[in-house]
Amino acid sequence: TLKKEYVPFKSLGDIPSRPELFLEIGDPFLDTGKLDAGFEVPVLGAVWQPRMWSYFIHRTALQSFDNGNEGRLRDTEWANRLDLFANLQLTGTEKILLGLRPVDNNRPDRFTRYTFDGADKDFKNELGLDIETLFFEGDIGSLIPNLDKAGIRPVDFGFAVGRQPITFQEGILINDTVDSVGFIRNNIPLTGTSNFKVSGMYAWDRLDRNDRSRGADTNMYALFSAADLSTSTLNLDMIYVNDNSDNGDAFYIGASSIQRLKS
């Protein structure tokens, strides 16, 4: 909200210093100053300015719970989760992101923890280096400028390939980390919209069904679309799951309208 009273401009002494990441190699994250010149990639024609940024999120909980089942003991424990990320930024649009969860296995009963009281009393170690996230994303036009030196061809398709988190319809339709490849086209001209985008995705592994079972014998095909109107954003998303096992195939569709409310 714009204020009517005068707000003085903040100088360097009034602005907090930049918080440094866990690891910064190359140009620092959100820093000021001269950028590294980088180098031109042969054949592609892109100028890469590699920098490595690493950061982590640590969550810890001291908790006690009793589910009320007969014969079930109250569990009191200290549990931990660590999300460790390494981001190799090549350009403003191209990057490779690696994510690890080294102290848990993404299940409620498999966190590194110490149980003070309960059925599983003792220290439980779930240390490991299983890859939870590893994907490469970018824009074809930015990745290979030699495809369109004049800047007039429709080659500006965004893409992402690898193990990546996918969320659509506020997580109701899908909210999972899957092995997939996807392409998106933004700013498609459509009368009555300020932006219209369509994306397609194919996923081949780490697909969880509603019974939480996971298998590599399932393939997913998806088409997502969104249109920005003057007062709302319309979303229409469709997913088809081809299951080669006995669980059966499935088709899902989600539609939503996000409104702008005036105060």
Secondary structure as GFF3:
##gff-version 3
##sequence-region A 1 263
A	DSSP	beta_strand	23	25	.	.	.	ID=ss1
A	DSSP	beta_strand	39	40	.	.	.	ID=ss2
A	DSSP	beta_strand	47	48	.	.	.	ID=ss3
A	DSSP	beta_strand	51	65	.	.	.	ID=ss4
A	DSSP	beta_strand	75	89	.	.	.	ID=ss5
A	DSSP	beta_strand	95	100	.	.	.	ID=ss6
A	DSSP	beta_strand	112	117	.	.	.	ID=ss7
A	DSSP	beta_strand	122	124	.	.	.	ID=ss8
A	DSSP	beta_strand	131	139	.	.	.	ID=ss9
A	DSSP	alpha_helix	140	143	.	.	.	ID=ss10
A	DSSP	three_ten_helix	145	148	.	.	.	ID=ss11
A	DSSP	beta_strand	158	168	.	.	.	ID=ss12
A	DSSP	three_ten_helix	169	171	.	.	.	ID=ss13
A	DSSP	beta_strand	174	185	.	.	.	ID=ss14
A	DSSP	beta_strand	195	205	.	.	.	ID=ss15
A	DSSP	beta_strand	207	208	.	.	.	ID=ss16
A	DSSP	beta_strand	214	215	.	.	.	ID=ss17
A	DSSP	beta_strand	218	228	.	.	.	ID=ss18
A	DSSP	beta_strand	232	243	.	.	.	ID=ss19
A	DSSP	beta_strand	250	259	.	.	.	ID=ss20
###
